[in-house]
Amino acid sequence: MPVPMDAFDEVRPAVECLDLLPDPVAAAIRSWGGSVPVEELRHVDTDPAIADTALLVERHGPWLLEQSANCVVVAGKRGGETTLAACVVLSHTRVDVNGVVRRQLGARKASFAPMEKAVGDSGMEYGGITPIGLPADWLLFVDAAVVDTPYALIGSGSRRGKLIVPGKALAELPGATVLDGLGIA
């Protein structure tokens, strides 16, 4: 079975590409402390025009969809208070915003966070938000299926470039909560 590294000509350790990453992502990689060695986090330079999963998969092969994960930012509201959560699910699924996420947040209402808020608070680009380097006050929900993936192709914080990360490393990110059923078909 191919792994995401097989889809790209040049794959480098992310620690060698810090200058290509937004500041919060580079800082998180510099201070990496999980059980997965930082050298196992890899970076691939990709065309920003194909940053969206569908276009990337079209270019590199449909098999890559099963090993790609998306990170979306959700806002949960209750009693005038808003809580932000980044949700990581496999790319062939969608985040169960009104079920799993809403209940996990204890929110009355949950919806995708406004783009300006997600981008402004994260310091990352729309279409490239990654769970690595998120603001400390955000919650992070990771679908168990992503954690079970040997390697997941995820955003790099920028539309240019992707990270390839062992799924289990995502479960060890600060504040991560692994949830069954976060991603639904």
Backbone as a chain_set.jsonl record, in Angstrom:
{"seq": "MPVPMDAFDEVRPAVECLDLLPDPVAAAIRSWGGSVPVEELRHVDTDPAIADTALLVERHGPWLLEQSANCVVVAGKRGGETTLAACVVLSHTRVDVNGVVRRQLGARKASFAPMEKAVGDSGMEYGGITPIGLPADWLLFVDAAVVDTPYALIGSGSRRGKLIVPGKALAELPGATVLDGLGIA", "coords": {"N": [[0.849, -1.178, 0.0], [0.631, 2.172, -0.899], [2.172, 5.098, 0.597], [1.715, 8.517, 1.724], [4.166, 9.839, 1.139], [4.999, 8.681, -1.207], [3.748, 9.983, -3.272], [5.034, 12.276, -4.0], [7.843, 14.035, -5.393], [9.919, 15.235, -3.938], [10.533, 14.945, -0.604], [10.968, 16.188, 2.545], [12.404, 16.336, 5.87], [10.374, 18.122, 8.145], [11.634, 19.801, 9.955], [13.742, 20.787, 8.546], [12.624, 22.624, 6.946], [11.616, 24.904, 8.099], [11.618, 27.606, 7.459], [9.772, 27.76, 5.459], [7.358, 27.57, 6.611], [4.485, 28.903, 8.371], [4.869, 31.102, 11.208], [3.639, 30.103, 13.753], [3.463, 27.352, 13.26], [6.088, 26.595, 12.633], [7.263, 27.216, 15.108], [6.006, 25.333, 16.771], [7.021, 22.964, 15.734], [9.742, 23.335, 16.212], [9.737, 23.136, 18.998], [8.938, 20.559, 19.446], [7.727, 17.722, 21.211], [6.646, 15.196, 21.374], [6.131, 11.557, 21.455], [6.706, 10.59, 18.995], [9.436, 10.933, 16.93], [10.644, 14.141, 15.912], [11.781, 14.206, 13.413], [10.245, 12.53, 11.916], [8.135, 13.967, 11.024], [7.209, 15.299, 8.067], [7.778, 17.435, 5.205], [6.319, 18.588, 2.217], [6.725, 20.436, -0.691], [4.233, 22.095, -2.292], [2.142, 23.17, -4.993], [0.397, 26.126, -4.483], [-1.979, 26.514, -5.851], [-3.199, 24.089, -5.991], [-3.915, 23.413, -3.435], [-6.298, 22.669, -2.218], [-7.938, 19.706, -1.208], [-9.341, 18.079, -3.116], [-8.271, 18.908, -5.587], [-5.558, 18.374, -5.205], [-5.588, 15.598, -4.912], [-6.597, 14.907, -7.393], [-4.405, 15.566, -8.971], [-2.327, 13.956, -7.89], [-3.276, 11.376, -7.475], [-6.044, 9.196, -6.764], [-5.862, 7.456, -4.602], [-4.612, 8.828, -2.594], [-6.509, 10.27, -1.228], [-7.563, 8.702, 0.831], [-5.582, 8.862, 2.687], [-5.291, 11.402, 3.488], [-5.924, 14.246, 5.549], [-8.189, 16.671, 6.791], [-8.276, 19.822, 8.434], [-10.539, 21.604, 10.148], [-12.043, 24.569, 11.451], [-14.199, 25.093, 14.09], [-16.837, 26.872, 15.628], [-18.317, 26.945, 18.706], [-21.243, 27.876, 20.397], [-22.625, 29.129, 23.374], [-24.703, 30.593, 25.64], [-23.852, 33.229, 24.988], [-21.117, 32.981, 24.904], [-18.282, 32.015, 23.002], [-16.561, 29.195, 21.822], [-13.67, 27.998, 20.305], [-12.739, 25.295, 18.218], [-10.477, 23.128, 16.675], [-10.886, 20.682, 14.25], [-9.962, 17.524, 13.174], [-10.237, 15.415, 10.515], [-10.421, 12.53, 8.353], [-10.008, 13.079, 4.874], [-11.96, 12.07, 3.16], [-14.213, 12.149, 4.601], [-16.584, 14.084, 6.567], [-16.765, 16.645, 9.042], [-18.638, 16.014, 11.932], [-20.353, 18.332, 12.825], [-22.783, 19.231, 14.033], [-23.413, 17.18, 15.703], [-21.342, 15.268, 17.151], [-19.302, 17.267, 17.621], [-20.725, 19.534, 18.614], [-21.866, 18.422, 20.944], [-19.519, 17.702, 22.344], [-18.418, 20.186, 22.821], [-20.311, 21.164, 24.489], [-22.125, 22.926, 23.574], [-24.811, 25.046, 22.555], [-25.207, 25.734, 19.982], [-23.363, 25.003, 17.048], [-21.047, 25.783, 14.503], [-19.195, 26.255, 11.436], [-16.317, 28.166, 11.967], [-15.996, 31.685, 11.349], [-14.098, 32.599, 8.489], [-12.263, 34.76, 8.698], [-11.815, 34.888, 11.44], [-10.768, 32.319, 12.034], [-8.415, 32.32, 10.481], [-7.164, 34.699, 11.311], [-6.801, 34.323, 14.129], [-5.3, 31.958, 14.197], [-2.989, 32.437, 12.738], [-2.452, 31.299, 10.366], [-2.952, 30.274, 6.91], [-6.033, 30.367, 5.095], [-7.36, 27.348, 3.993], [-5.108, 25.985, 4.488], [-4.843, 25.478, 7.133], [-3.559, 23.85, 9.947], [-3.342, 21.259, 12.47], [-1.059, 21.496, 13.945], [0.589, 23.724, 15.913], [-1.492, 25.345, 16.728], [-3.457, 27.961, 18.362], [-3.107, 28.168, 21.917], [-5.448, 28.313, 23.431], [-7.413, 27.096, 21.981], [-9.517, 24.273, 21.435], [-8.758, 20.925, 20.45], [-9.851, 18.467, 18.376], [-9.496, 15.196, 17.294], [-10.204, 12.827, 14.911], [-10.547, 9.37, 15.573], [-9.978, 7.648, 13.476], [-8.108, 9.045, 11.98], [-5.93, 9.043, 13.69], [-5.334, 6.369, 13.619], [-4.189, 6.11, 11.147], [-1.298, 5.306, 9.35], [0.319, 7.347, 8.165], [-0.593, 10.695, 7.716], [-1.55, 13.071, 5.358], [-1.497, 16.425, 5.752], [-2.458, 19.904, 6.172], [-0.038, 22.613, 6.071], [-0.164, 24.935, 7.359], [0.044, 26.846, 5.57], [-0.997, 27.602, 2.225], [0.792, 26.767, 0.416], [2.537, 23.936, 0.331], [2.564, 20.904, 2.265], [2.199, 18.847, 5.168], [3.387, 15.684, 6.2], [2.472, 13.4, 8.453], [2.817, 11.02, 11.075], [-0.149, 9.409, 12.067], [-0.555, 8.87, 14.808], [0.953, 10.826, 16.028], [-0.591, 13.087, 15.91], [-2.486, 12.666, 17.851], [-1.077, 13.242, 20.095], [-0.699, 15.923, 20.212], [-0.704, 19.16, 21.836], [-3.404, 19.456, 24.046], [-5.061, 17.756, 22.59], [-7.932, 15.801, 21.854], [-9.035, 12.648, 21.25], [-11.555, 11.382, 19.246], [-14.094, 9.054, 18.548], [-16.002, 8.723, 15.598], [-15.996, 11.409, 14.837], [-15.507, 12.175, 12.237], [-17.69, 11.785, 9.548], [-19.341, 9.89, 6.965]], "CA": [[0.0, 0.0, 0.0], [1.46, 3.384, -0.934], [2.054, 6.088, 1.672], [1.72, 9.847, 1.098], [5.489, 10.214, 0.629], [5.154, 8.122, -2.556], [3.087, 10.837, -4.262], [5.802, 13.495, -4.23], [9.238, 13.847, -5.801], [10.844, 15.653, -2.879], [9.969, 14.931, 0.737], [12.051, 16.537, 3.469], [11.963, 16.517, 7.257], [9.809, 19.457, 8.359], [12.604, 20.621, 10.694], [14.633, 21.396, 7.558], [11.804, 23.525, 6.116], [10.941, 25.844, 8.997], [11.481, 28.9, 6.793], [8.625, 27.676, 4.549], [6.147, 27.393, 7.431], [4.069, 30.056, 9.177], [5.543, 31.148, 12.513], [3.151, 29.201, 14.802], [3.752, 25.955, 12.895], [7.532, 26.444, 12.811], [7.535, 27.211, 16.549], [5.548, 24.048, 17.318], [7.966, 21.92, 15.307], [10.989, 23.578, 16.96], [9.586, 22.705, 20.391], [8.266, 19.258, 19.398], [8.061, 16.898, 22.358], [5.874, 13.953, 21.401], [6.884, 10.296, 21.398], [7.123, 10.434, 17.598], [10.56, 11.846, 16.695], [10.32, 15.27, 15.043], [12.257, 13.897, 12.058], [9.203, 11.783, 11.198], [7.229, 14.952, 10.443], [7.824, 15.63, 6.786], [7.206, 18.544, 4.451], [6.393, 18.554, 0.753], [6.401, 21.727, -1.288], [3.184, 21.887, -3.282], [1.619, 24.341, -5.673], [-0.761, 26.662, -3.75], [-3.181, 26.431, -6.683], [-3.837, 22.783, -5.777], [-3.924, 23.156, -1.991], [-7.538, 21.995, -1.837], [-7.781, 18.255, -1.266], [-9.838, 17.508, -4.372], [-7.304, 19.206, -6.65], [-4.32, 17.654, -4.899], [-5.844, 14.182, -5.202], [-6.71, 14.806, -8.848], [-3.05, 15.636, -9.523], [-1.405, 12.925, -7.398], [-3.874, 10.044, -7.45], [-7.189, 9.062, -5.862], [-5.494, 6.703, -3.397], [-4.143, 9.773, -1.59], [-7.663, 10.75, -0.467], [-7.715, 7.869, 2.024], [-4.495, 9.141, 3.615], [-5.255, 12.848, 3.703], [-6.822, 14.709, 6.599], [-8.495, 18.092, 6.787], [-8.442, 20.474, 9.726], [-11.499, 22.696, 10.043], [-12.248, 25.276, 12.707], [-15.609, 25.172, 14.443], [-17.176, 27.751, 16.746], [-19.462, 26.51, 19.499], [-21.793, 29.013, 21.151], [-23.554, 28.848, 24.472], [-24.824, 31.7, 26.581], [-23.069, 34.392, 24.592], [-19.69, 32.654, 24.874], [-17.879, 31.22, 21.846], [-15.379, 28.361, 21.981], [-13.157, 27.508, 19.028], [-12.139, 23.964, 18.203], [-9.998, 22.606, 15.399], [-11.337, 19.298, 14.105], [-9.181, 16.847, 12.147], [-10.906, 14.21, 10.023], [-9.948, 12.069, 7.055], [-10.541, 13.937, 3.813], [-13.138, 11.503, 2.507], [-15.329, 12.299, 5.53], [-16.838, 15.469, 6.952], [-16.865, 16.81, 10.486], [-19.992, 15.965, 12.488], [-20.428, 19.589, 13.572], [-24.0, 19.366, 14.838], [-23.557, 16.031, 16.588], [-20.187, 15.023, 18.013], [-18.611, 18.505, 18.023], [-21.615, 20.338, 19.461], [-21.951, 17.774, 22.265], [-18.203, 17.776, 22.99], [-18.247, 21.568, 23.265], [-21.392, 21.548, 25.393], [-22.667, 24.131, 22.951], [-26.189, 25.054, 22.077], [-25.101, 25.833, 18.53], [-21.992, 24.894, 16.526], [-20.953, 26.005, 13.062], [-17.834, 26.555, 11.025], [-15.887, 29.493, 12.403], [-15.766, 32.609, 10.235], [-12.749, 32.485, 7.937], [-11.4, 35.809, 9.235], [-11.489, 34.504, 12.819], [-9.889, 31.147, 11.992], [-7.127, 32.726, 9.918], [-6.571, 35.727, 12.161], [-6.368, 33.785, 15.417], [-4.326, 30.865, 14.048], [-1.761, 32.863, 12.069], [-2.281, 30.396, 9.229], [-3.728, 30.635, 5.733], [-7.247, 29.617, 4.794], [-7.06, 26.244, 3.087], [-3.864, 25.337, 4.904], [-4.805, 25.38, 8.597], [-3.07, 22.562, 10.416], [-3.46, 21.135, 13.926], [0.247, 21.727, 14.568], [0.836, 25.139, 16.126], [-2.743, 26.077, 16.986], [-3.473, 28.755, 19.592], [-3.216, 27.344, 23.123], [-6.798, 28.321, 23.995], [-8.331, 26.333, 21.125], [-9.624, 22.832, 21.633], [-8.359, 20.142, 19.278], [-10.501, 17.163, 18.288], [-8.92, 14.395, 16.221], [-10.957, 11.592, 14.695], [-9.764, 8.164, 15.849], [-9.532, 7.077, 12.196], [-6.889, 9.758, 11.588], [-4.881, 8.552, 14.581], [-5.011, 5.012, 13.164], [-3.54, 6.179, 9.84], [0.163, 5.335, 9.52], [0.755, 8.697, 7.817], [-1.662, 11.55, 7.211], [-1.166, 14.276, 4.635], [-2.282, 17.51, 6.341], [-1.998, 21.239, 5.832], [1.215, 23.062, 6.691], [-0.39, 26.28, 7.849], [0.123, 27.677, 4.371], [-1.536, 26.887, 1.06], [1.94, 26.181, -0.265], [3.169, 22.906, 1.148], [1.792, 19.99, 3.1], [2.962, 18.047, 6.113], [3.057, 14.261, 6.282], [2.674, 13.162, 9.877], [2.198, 9.798, 11.589], [-1.431, 9.698, 12.699], [-0.474, 8.849, 16.269], [1.545, 12.085, 16.486], [-1.671, 14.07, 16.042], [-3.153, 12.408, 19.13], [-0.216, 13.739, 21.165], [-0.582, 17.378, 20.159], [-1.233, 19.785, 23.049], [-4.845, 19.601, 24.171], [-5.807, 16.904, 21.662], [-8.892, 14.809, 22.319], [-9.333, 11.71, 20.165], [-12.977, 11.069, 19.271], [-14.686, 8.159, 17.557], [-17.167, 9.264, 14.911], [-15.906, 12.836, 14.541], [-15.655, 12.243, 10.787], [-18.785, 10.938, 9.076], [-19.379, 9.771, 5.503]], "C": [[0.898, 1.246, 0.0], [1.202, 4.267, 0.292], [2.157, 7.465, 1.034], [3.079, 10.266, 0.525], [5.698, 9.746, -0.811], [4.589, 9.035, -3.644], [3.939, 12.031, -4.69], [7.261, 13.187, -4.555], [10.214, 14.18, -4.683], [10.11, 15.753, -1.551], [11.123, 15.171, 1.702], [11.535, 16.566, 4.9], [11.485, 17.957, 7.458], [10.789, 20.363, 9.098], [13.612, 21.283, 9.76], [13.917, 22.453, 6.716], [11.109, 24.593, 6.941], [10.722, 27.204, 8.355], [10.307, 28.926, 5.811], [7.292, 27.628, 5.295], [5.768, 28.683, 8.147], [4.688, 29.962, 10.584], [4.977, 30.187, 13.558], [3.463, 27.726, 14.527], [5.245, 25.684, 13.098], [7.89, 26.373, 14.29], [7.138, 25.881, 17.179], [6.5, 22.92, 16.929], [9.297, 22.086, 16.033], [10.902, 23.028, 18.386], [8.916, 21.336, 20.508], [8.695, 18.397, 20.581], [7.302, 15.589, 22.432], [6.752, 12.713, 21.341], [7.349, 9.993, 19.977], [8.275, 11.413, 17.364], [10.197, 12.923, 15.67], [10.762, 15.014, 13.604], [11.237, 13.116, 11.241], [8.109, 12.7, 10.645], [7.896, 15.449, 9.171], [7.07, 16.747, 6.088], [7.358, 18.267, 2.968], [5.966, 19.911, 0.25], [5.398, 21.467, -2.395], [2.745, 23.227, -3.856], [0.398, 24.86, -4.902], [-2.069, 26.572, -4.545], [-3.901, 25.097, -6.509], [-3.853, 22.409, -4.294], [-5.184, 22.425, -1.548], [-7.408, 20.505, -2.111], [-8.197, 17.669, -2.604], [-8.846, 17.729, -5.512], [-5.993, 18.46, -6.443], [-4.451, 16.173, -5.26], [-5.963, 13.957, -6.71], [-5.318, 14.762, -9.49], [-2.204, 14.414, -9.155], [-1.995, 11.524, -7.279], [-4.957, 9.899, -6.403], [-6.868, 8.304, -4.571], [-5.077, 7.637, -2.255], [-5.286, 10.315, -0.722], [-7.816, 9.994, 0.849], [-6.673, 8.19, 3.086], [-4.294, 10.633, 3.845], [-6.252, 13.202, 4.798], [-6.992, 16.219, 6.494], [-8.665, 18.581, 8.216], [-9.378, 21.664, 9.52], [-11.734, 23.288, 11.422], [-13.74, 25.495, 12.918], [-15.763, 26.11, 15.639], [-18.425, 27.208, 17.424], [-19.937, 27.663, 20.361], [-22.769, 28.519, 22.207], [-23.546, 30.042, 25.411], [-23.963, 32.9, 26.244], [-21.569, 34.162, 24.538], [-19.394, 31.746, 23.681], [-16.591, 30.479, 22.158], [-14.953, 27.864, 20.611], [-12.524, 26.142, 19.203], [-11.695, 23.63, 16.791], [-10.36, 21.126, 15.369], [-10.594, 18.664, 12.933], [-9.863, 15.531, 11.796], [-10.277, 13.793, 8.703], [-10.685, 12.825, 5.953], [-11.751, 13.362, 3.097], [-14.354, 11.496, 3.436], [-15.561, 13.792, 5.781], [-17.014, 15.506, 8.465], [-18.333, 16.794, 10.908], [-20.166, 17.163, 13.427], [-21.616, 19.614, 14.52], [-24.269, 18.183, 15.752], [-22.386, 15.963, 17.557], [-19.552, 16.328, 18.503], [-19.475, 19.334, 18.968], [-21.714, 19.752, 20.864], [-20.631, 17.901, 23.024], [-17.944, 19.184, 23.543], [-19.271, 21.98, 24.316], [-22.092, 22.797, 24.895], [-24.121, 23.945, 22.552], [-26.199, 25.046, 20.559], [-23.627, 25.719, 18.136], [-22.046, 25.089, 15.014], [-19.486, 26.257, 12.718], [-17.501, 27.981, 11.446], [-15.728, 30.396, 11.19], [-14.301, 32.545, 9.79], [-11.807, 33.509, 8.559], [-10.937, 35.46, 10.647], [-10.495, 33.351, 12.828], [-8.488, 31.526, 11.526], [-6.423, 33.718, 10.845], [-6.023, 35.181, 13.467], [-5.275, 32.73, 15.293], [-2.991, 31.329, 13.487], [-1.438, 31.998, 10.867], [-3.165, 30.861, 8.078], [-4.966, 29.757, 5.594], [-6.905, 28.548, 3.758], [-5.775, 25.526, 3.446], [-3.774, 25.145, 6.402], [-4.473, 23.953, 9.004], [-3.244, 22.465, 11.928], [-2.146, 21.405, 14.659], [0.474, 23.237, 14.679], [-0.411, 25.977, 16.353], [-2.624, 26.927, 18.245], [-3.758, 27.869, 20.81], [-4.637, 27.287, 23.684], [-7.84, 27.619, 23.118], [-8.362, 24.884, 21.578], [-9.2, 22.148, 20.339], [-9.004, 18.772, 19.369], [-9.939, 16.43, 17.076], [-9.722, 13.106, 16.109], [-10.041, 10.397, 14.907], [-9.24, 7.523, 14.564], [-8.264, 7.764, 11.689], [-5.701, 9.236, 12.41], [-4.411, 7.167, 14.139], [-4.307, 4.973, 11.816], [-2.024, 6.204, 10.033], [0.761, 6.711, 9.236], [-0.437, 9.457, 7.265], [-1.05, 12.764, 6.53], [-2.087, 15.387, 5.138], [-1.746, 18.852, 5.857], [-0.713, 21.579, 6.57], [1.065, 24.429, 7.347], [-0.394, 27.298, 6.718], [-0.512, 26.894, 3.226], [-0.402, 26.256, 0.258], [2.579, 25.192, 0.694], [2.176, 22.113, 1.964], [2.745, 19.324, 4.074], [2.482, 16.606, 6.021], [3.468, 13.827, 7.683], [2.096, 11.808, 10.259], [0.911, 10.153, 12.333], [-1.348, 9.757, 14.208], [0.157, 10.118, 16.827], [0.472, 13.145, 16.692], [-2.425, 13.9, 17.356], [-2.364, 12.983, 20.296], [-0.044, 15.259, 21.142], [-1.194, 17.996, 21.42], [-2.752, 19.938, 23.002], [-5.677, 18.698, 23.285], [-6.732, 15.944, 22.406], [-9.234, 13.94, 21.115], [-10.788, 11.268, 20.329], [-13.354, 10.083, 18.178], [-15.865, 8.873, 16.909], [-17.14, 10.75, 14.646], [-16.072, 13.069, 13.031], [-16.747, 11.284, 10.354], [-18.808, 10.958, 7.539], [-20.349, 10.761, 4.903]], "O": [[1.817, 1.351, 0.812], [0.152, 4.184, 0.929], [2.64, 7.579, -0.093], [3.128, 10.979, -0.478], [6.481, 10.342, -1.551], [4.922, 8.872, -4.818], [3.594, 12.723, -5.648], [7.835, 12.216, -4.063], [11.217, 13.49, -4.5], [9.183, 16.548, -1.398], [12.124, 14.455, 1.684], [10.346, 16.798, 5.12], [12.126, 18.898, 6.991], [10.777, 21.577, 8.889], [14.271, 22.247, 10.151], [14.534, 23.1, 5.87], [10.095, 25.135, 6.504], [9.747, 27.886, 8.669], [9.892, 30.0, 5.377], [6.227, 27.643, 4.678], [6.644, 29.476, 8.495], [4.986, 28.871, 11.071], [5.76, 29.497, 14.211], [3.699, 26.952, 15.454], [5.62, 24.66, 13.669], [8.727, 25.562, 14.687], [7.859, 25.359, 18.03], [6.749, 22.017, 17.727], [9.916, 21.098, 16.428], [11.887, 22.514, 18.915], [8.384, 20.998, 21.566], [9.877, 18.343, 20.92], [7.319, 14.932, 23.473], [7.971, 12.811, 21.195], [8.287, 9.221, 19.783], [8.106, 12.613, 17.581], [9.522, 12.642, 14.68], [10.167, 15.556, 12.672], [11.343, 13.043, 10.017], [7.253, 12.253, 9.881], [9.015, 15.96, 9.204], [5.887, 16.977, 6.341], [8.392, 17.774, 2.517], [4.969, 20.472, 0.705], [5.673, 20.71, -3.327], [2.963, 24.279, -3.256], [-0.548, 24.103, -4.687], [-3.15, 26.557, -3.955], [-5.08, 24.981, -6.842], [-3.81, 21.23, -3.943], [-5.142, 21.642, -0.6], [-6.836, 20.095, -3.121], [-7.477, 16.845, -3.168], [-8.611, 16.824, -6.313], [-5.391, 17.972, -7.399], [-3.54, 15.577, -5.836], [-5.492, 12.95, -7.237], [-5.088, 14.011, -10.438], [-1.458, 13.895, -9.986], [-1.261, 10.575, -7.005], [-4.826, 10.407, -5.289], [-7.539, 8.497, -3.557], [-5.181, 7.272, -1.083], [-5.049, 10.768, 0.397], [-8.163, 10.588, 1.87], [-6.847, 7.837, 4.253], [-3.251, 11.063, 4.338], [-7.284, 12.55, 4.956], [-6.058, 16.944, 6.151], [-9.135, 17.852, 9.089], [-9.047, 22.61, 8.806], [-11.635, 22.594, 12.434], [-14.443, 26.01, 12.048], [-14.925, 26.134, 16.54], [-19.464, 27.034, 16.786], [-19.129, 28.352, 20.984], [-23.6, 27.64, 21.976], [-22.496, 30.444, 25.913], [-23.4, 33.526, 27.142], [-20.822, 35.065, 24.161], [-20.157, 30.825, 23.385], [-15.644, 31.057, 22.693], [-15.775, 27.366, 19.842], [-11.861, 25.868, 20.204], [-12.44, 23.823, 15.83], [-10.162, 20.409, 16.35], [-10.595, 19.205, 11.827], [-10.045, 14.656, 12.643], [-9.669, 14.612, 8.014], [-11.859, 13.164, 6.103], [-12.503, 14.114, 2.477], [-15.391, 10.918, 3.111], [-14.83, 14.643, 5.275], [-17.373, 14.503, 9.083], [-19.167, 17.476, 10.312], [-20.132, 17.026, 14.65], [-21.47, 19.978, 15.687], [-25.25, 18.183, 16.496], [-22.435, 16.532, 18.648], [-19.292, 16.467, 19.698], [-18.999, 19.785, 20.01], [-21.656, 20.48, 21.855], [-20.632, 18.179, 24.223], [-17.33, 19.345, 24.597], [-19.124, 23.02, 24.959], [-22.583, 23.613, 25.674], [-24.58, 22.842, 22.257], [-27.066, 24.442, 19.927], [-22.753, 26.27, 18.806], [-22.966, 24.622, 14.342], [-18.65, 26.446, 13.601], [-18.317, 28.89, 11.294], [-15.365, 29.925, 10.112], [-13.391, 32.45, 10.614], [-10.676, 33.174, 8.911], [-9.786, 35.713, 11.003], [-9.495, 33.395, 13.544], [-7.494, 31.098, 12.113], [-5.231, 33.585, 11.125], [-4.914, 35.528, 13.873], [-4.422, 32.611, 16.172], [-1.966, 30.692, 13.727], [-0.299, 31.962, 10.401], [-4.019, 31.731, 8.249], [-4.952, 28.572, 5.927], [-6.235, 28.828, 2.764], [-5.392, 24.563, 2.781], [-2.744, 24.696, 6.905], [-5.028, 22.988, 8.479], [-3.29, 23.493, 12.604], [-2.141, 21.529, 15.884], [0.542, 23.94, 13.671], [-0.378, 27.196, 16.184], [-1.787, 26.649, 19.103], [-4.556, 26.935, 20.733], [-4.996, 26.313, 24.346], [-9.016, 27.559, 23.477], [-7.361, 24.341, 22.045], [-9.28, 22.737, 19.261], [-8.749, 18.01, 20.301], [-9.907, 16.971, 15.97], [-9.897, 12.384, 17.091], [-8.89, 10.407, 14.47], [-8.166, 6.92, 14.569], [-7.435, 7.128, 11.039], [-4.612, 9.018, 11.88], [-3.233, 6.833, 14.268], [-3.871, 3.906, 11.382], [-1.512, 7.027, 10.792], [1.616, 7.184, 9.985], [-1.198, 8.936, 6.449], [-0.144, 13.402, 7.066], [-3.305, 15.311, 4.976], [-0.701, 18.917, 5.208], [-0.346, 20.934, 7.551], [2.038, 25.008, 7.83], [-0.784, 28.452, 6.894], [-0.558, 25.664, 3.258], [-0.626, 25.31, -0.496], [3.098, 25.573, 1.743], [1.095, 22.591, 2.307], [3.95, 19.248, 3.83], [1.3, 16.35, 5.789], [4.641, 13.878, 8.051], [0.997, 11.468, 9.821], [0.888, 11.088, 13.133], [-1.995, 10.598, 14.832], [-0.077, 10.459, 17.987], [0.612, 14.009, 17.558], [-2.943, 14.87, 17.911], [-2.92, 13.191, 21.374], [0.681, 15.814, 21.967], [-2.106, 17.416, 22.008], [-3.308, 20.479, 22.046], [-6.896, 18.858, 23.229], [-6.373, 15.363, 23.43], [-9.672, 14.445, 20.082], [-11.2, 10.837, 21.405], [-12.977, 10.256, 17.019], [-16.637, 9.55, 17.588], [-18.164, 11.317, 14.264], [-16.699, 14.04, 12.609], [-16.743, 10.114, 10.736], [-18.355, 11.913, 6.908], [-20.512, 10.804, 3.683]]}, "num_chains": 1, "name": "protein.A"}
